Amino acid sequence: MKKRFYVILASVAVIAIAAIVINSVVAKRDSVIKQEKVPPTLFLYNQAKDLESNNEYFKAKRLYRDILENSLDGEIAKKAQDNLTELNMKILFSPLVTDYSVLYVVKKGDTLIGIAKRFDTTVDLIIKSNNLQSDIIRIGQRLKISTAKYSVVVDHSQNILTLKQHEDVLKTYKVSTGINNSTPIGIFKIINKLKDPVWYKAGAVVSSGSPENILGSRWMGLSVSGYGIHGTTEPETIGRHVTAGCVRMKEEDVRELYSILPVGTEVTIVN
């Protein structure tokens, strides 16, 4: 009787184990089928978004780049490009150290202006990428410092400004350029930078902050007299050929660009 009981018990155990194995196989099969139904590019895109949401920015960046290099799906490629642009700026303005930055330990006598000059970067970028609340620093403090070489390419015909970090495209901005081909074509450098610039127009001086000051809140003067990259009080004009030759940007865009580019940055304008 007891032997029979054990036989029945063993049979039940075998059946239970078999059921577990079958369920596991079915679940794996369903998972594979589900993945197969998702187009490969979309699957990679979703993976990249998951990585980004888990703060694995560098892995996500590699996947977005893979999609852009290999995808034939224009819609997914556009989404990947938009996400990559946003991620580029998120990394740039974060304390994450990259191949184009160093971790610097503040020494006695250091100032943000001095550090920025030494590494050919900007005080604004140091403050922003280290989440500083002021320009006061202390000995021993660790700061992410950008060592990248930035450049700008302005396409006059398309009204597009491209920000590059070495040879990598970081971001593109929609801009306004000169009416009647008045924007100079060539390779120039940023020779001066001003916050809240005064606009000297014919017969008048327009103070910063005035709605009539078409320069907006930022000015980056180029090595061609009278021309520069600046903000605007007329955002509705962005994307059109309406300026007297300067490159005009939305306020939020010119503030961002201003914080990144040091004096001496190369600006190439093409038609």
C-alpha positions as CSV (number, residue, x, y, z in Angstrom):
1,M,0.0,0.0,0.0
2,K,2.8,2.3,1.0
3,K,4.7,1.4,-2.1
4,R,1.7,2.2,-4.3
5,F,1.4,5.6,-2.6
6,Y,5.0,6.5,-3.4
7,V,4.5,5.5,-7.0
8,I,1.5,7.8,-7.3
9,L,3.4,10.6,-5.6
10,A,6.3,10.2,-8.0
11,S,4.0,10.2,-11.0
12,V,2.4,13.4,-9.8
13,A,5.8,15.0,-9.3
14,V,6.9,14.0,-12.8
15,I,3.7,15.5,-14.3
16,A,4.2,18.7,-12.4
17,I,7.8,19.0,-13.5
18,A,6.8,18.3,-17.1
19,A,4.1,21.0,-16.9
20,I,6.7,23.5,-15.6
21,V,9.1,22.7,-18.4
22,I,6.3,22.9,-21.1
23,N,5.2,26.3,-19.8
24,S,8.8,27.6,-19.8
25,V,9.3,26.4,-23.4
26,V,6.0,28.0,-24.5
27,A,6.9,31.3,-22.8
28,K,10.2,31.4,-24.5
29,R,8.6,30.5,-27.8
30,D,6.1,33.3,-27.4
31,S,8.8,35.7,-26.5
32,V,10.8,34.8,-29.6
33,I,7.7,35.1,-31.8
34,K,6.9,38.5,-30.2
35,Q,10.4,39.7,-31.0
36,E,10.3,38.4,-34.5
37,K,7.1,40.4,-35.1
38,V,8.9,43.6,-34.2
39,P,11.0,45.0,-37.1
40,P,14.8,44.8,-36.2
41,T,15.3,48.6,-36.4
42,L,12.3,49.3,-34.1
43,F,13.6,46.6,-31.7
44,L,17.0,48.4,-31.6
45,Y,15.3,51.8,-31.2
46,N,13.3,50.5,-28.2
47,Q,16.4,49.0,-26.7
48,A,18.2,52.4,-27.0
49,K,15.3,54.2,-25.4
50,D,15.4,51.6,-22.5
51,L,19.1,52.1,-22.0
52,E,18.7,55.9,-22.0
53,S,15.9,55.7,-19.4
54,N,18.2,53.6,-17.2
55,N,20.9,56.3,-17.6
56,E,23.1,54.1,-19.7
57,Y,23.8,57.0,-22.0
58,F,26.9,55.8,-23.8
59,K,25.3,52.4,-24.7
60,A,22.2,54.2,-25.9
61,K,24.3,56.6,-28.0
62,R,26.0,53.7,-29.8
63,L,22.7,52.1,-30.6
64,Y,21.2,55.3,-32.0
65,R,24.3,55.7,-34.2
66,D,24.0,52.1,-35.4
67,I,20.4,52.8,-36.4
68,L,21.4,56.0,-38.3
69,E,24.1,54.1,-40.1
70,N,22.1,51.0,-41.1
71,S,18.4,51.8,-41.0
72,L,16.3,52.0,-44.1
73,D,13.3,53.1,-42.1
74,G,13.2,56.9,-42.5
75,E,10.7,57.4,-39.7
76,I,12.7,55.4,-37.1
77,A,15.9,57.1,-38.3
78,K,14.4,60.5,-37.8
79,K,13.3,59.5,-34.2
80,A,16.8,58.1,-33.5
81,Q,18.4,61.3,-34.8
82,D,16.2,63.5,-32.6
83,N,16.9,61.3,-29.6
84,L,20.6,61.3,-30.3
85,T,20.7,65.1,-30.5
86,E,18.9,65.4,-27.2
87,L,21.2,62.8,-25.6
88,N,24.3,64.6,-26.9
89,M,23.3,67.8,-25.2
90,K,22.3,65.9,-22.0
91,I,25.8,64.3,-21.8
92,L,27.5,67.6,-22.6
93,F,25.7,69.5,-19.9
94,S,26.1,66.7,-17.3
95,P,29.1,65.8,-15.0
96,L,29.6,62.6,-17.1
97,V,33.3,62.5,-18.3
98,T,33.7,61.6,-21.9
99,D,36.6,61.1,-24.4
100,Y,36.4,64.9,-24.9
101,S,36.6,66.0,-21.3
102,V,38.7,65.6,-18.2
103,L,38.1,65.5,-14.4
104,Y,40.1,68.4,-13.0
105,V,40.9,68.9,-9.4
106,V,40.8,72.6,-8.3
107,K,44.1,73.9,-7.0
108,K,45.0,76.9,-4.9
109,G,44.6,80.1,-6.9
110,D,42.3,78.6,-9.5
111,T,39.3,80.5,-10.9
112,L,36.7,79.4,-13.4
113,I,38.0,82.1,-15.8
114,G,41.6,80.8,-15.5
115,I,40.5,77.1,-15.9
116,A,38.4,78.0,-18.9
117,K,41.3,79.8,-20.6
118,R,43.7,77.0,-19.9
119,F,41.4,74.4,-21.5
120,D,40.0,76.6,-24.2
121,T,36.4,76.3,-23.0
122,T,33.8,78.6,-21.4
123,V,32.9,79.5,-17.9
124,D,29.3,78.9,-18.8
125,L,29.9,75.4,-19.9
126,I,31.9,74.5,-16.7
127,I,29.1,75.9,-14.5
128,K,26.4,74.1,-16.5
129,S,28.1,70.7,-16.8
130,N,29.0,70.6,-13.1
131,N,25.6,71.9,-11.8
132,L,27.3,74.8,-10.1
133,Q,25.2,77.4,-8.5
134,S,27.8,80.2,-8.8
135,D,31.3,80.8,-10.0
136,I,32.8,80.2,-6.6
137,I,35.0,77.0,-6.4
138,R,37.0,75.4,-3.6
139,I,40.4,73.7,-3.5
140,G,40.1,69.9,-4.0
141,Q,36.8,70.3,-5.9
142,R,36.5,68.0,-8.9
143,L,35.2,69.5,-12.1
144,K,34.4,68.1,-15.5
145,I,36.2,70.2,-18.0
146,S,35.5,70.0,-21.8
147,T,38.7,69.6,-23.9
148,A,36.7,69.3,-27.2
149,K,37.3,71.3,-30.3
150,Y,34.0,72.8,-31.4
151,S,33.1,74.2,-34.8
152,V,30.1,75.6,-36.6
153,V,28.9,75.2,-40.1
154,V,26.1,77.5,-41.4
155,D,24.2,76.5,-44.5
156,H,22.9,79.8,-45.9
157,S,20.6,78.2,-48.5
158,Q,19.0,75.9,-46.0
159,N,19.1,78.2,-43.0
160,I,20.6,75.5,-40.9
161,L,23.4,75.8,-38.3
162,T,25.3,72.7,-37.4
163,L,27.3,72.4,-34.2
164,K,30.2,69.9,-34.4
165,Q,32.4,68.4,-31.7
166,H,35.6,67.4,-33.6
167,E,34.0,65.6,-36.6
168,D,30.8,64.5,-34.8
169,V,27.6,66.4,-35.3
170,L,26.2,67.4,-31.9
171,K,23.1,69.3,-32.9
172,T,21.5,71.3,-35.7
173,Y,19.6,74.5,-35.3
174,K,17.2,76.3,-37.6
175,V,18.4,79.9,-38.2
176,S,17.8,83.0,-40.3
177,T,20.4,84.3,-42.7
178,G,20.8,87.3,-45.0
179,I,18.3,88.5,-47.6
180,N,19.6,88.8,-51.2
181,N,22.7,86.6,-50.4
182,S,24.0,89.3,-47.9
183,T,25.5,86.7,-45.6
184,P,29.3,86.4,-46.2
185,I,30.5,83.0,-47.4
186,G,33.8,81.6,-46.1
187,I,35.7,80.4,-43.1
188,F,35.7,82.8,-40.1
189,K,36.4,82.8,-36.4
190,I,34.4,84.0,-33.4
191,I,36.4,87.0,-32.2
192,N,34.2,88.4,-29.4
193,K,31.2,87.5,-27.3
194,L,28.7,89.7,-25.6
195,K,25.8,89.1,-23.3
196,D,22.9,91.6,-23.6
197,P,24.5,93.5,-26.5
198,V,23.6,97.1,-27.4
199,W,22.5,97.5,-31.0
200,Y,24.0,100.4,-32.9
201,K,21.7,101.0,-35.8
202,A,21.7,104.0,-38.2
203,G,21.2,107.1,-36.1
204,A,20.3,105.4,-32.9
205,V,21.6,103.3,-30.0
206,V,19.1,100.6,-28.9
207,S,19.8,99.3,-25.4
208,S,19.8,95.6,-24.4
209,G,16.4,94.3,-23.3
210,S,14.5,96.7,-25.7
211,P,12.0,94.9,-27.9
212,E,13.5,96.9,-30.7
213,N,16.9,95.4,-30.2
214,I,17.0,92.7,-32.9
215,L,20.2,91.2,-31.5
216,G,18.5,89.6,-28.6
217,S,20.4,88.5,-25.5
218,R,23.6,87.1,-27.1
219,W,26.2,88.2,-29.7
220,M,29.1,86.2,-31.1
221,G,31.1,88.5,-33.5
222,L,32.8,87.0,-36.5
223,S,36.1,87.9,-38.1
224,V,34.4,89.7,-40.8
225,S,33.5,93.2,-39.8
226,G,29.8,93.9,-38.8
227,Y,28.7,90.2,-38.9
228,G,27.9,87.8,-36.2
229,I,25.6,85.1,-34.7
230,H,23.0,86.5,-32.4
231,G,19.6,86.1,-30.8
232,T,16.3,87.8,-31.8
233,T,13.2,89.5,-30.6
234,E,11.4,88.2,-33.7
235,P,11.3,84.4,-33.4
236,E,8.7,84.1,-36.1
237,T,11.4,85.1,-38.6
238,I,13.6,82.0,-37.9
239,G,14.0,79.8,-41.0
240,R,13.8,82.7,-43.5
241,H,16.3,84.8,-45.4
242,V,15.5,88.1,-43.7
243,T,18.6,89.5,-42.0
244,A,21.1,92.1,-43.1
245,G,23.7,89.3,-43.3
246,C,24.0,88.0,-39.7
247,V,23.0,84.6,-38.5
248,R,19.9,84.9,-36.3
249,M,18.9,82.2,-33.8
250,K,16.0,81.6,-31.4
251,E,16.8,82.9,-27.9
252,E,17.0,79.5,-26.2
253,D,19.2,78.2,-29.0
254,V,21.7,81.2,-29.1
255,R,22.0,81.0,-25.3
256,E,22.8,77.3,-25.5
257,L,25.4,77.8,-28.3
258,Y,26.9,80.8,-26.5
259,S,27.6,78.7,-23.4
260,I,29.5,76.1,-25.5
261,L,31.6,78.1,-27.9
262,P,34.8,79.8,-26.8
263,V,36.3,82.8,-28.6
264,G,38.4,81.4,-31.5
265,T,35.8,78.9,-32.6
266,E,35.8,78.3,-36.4
267,V,32.6,79.2,-38.2
268,T,32.2,78.0,-41.8
269,I,29.4,79.6,-43.9
270,V,28.4,77.8,-47.1
271,N,25.8,78.5,-49.7
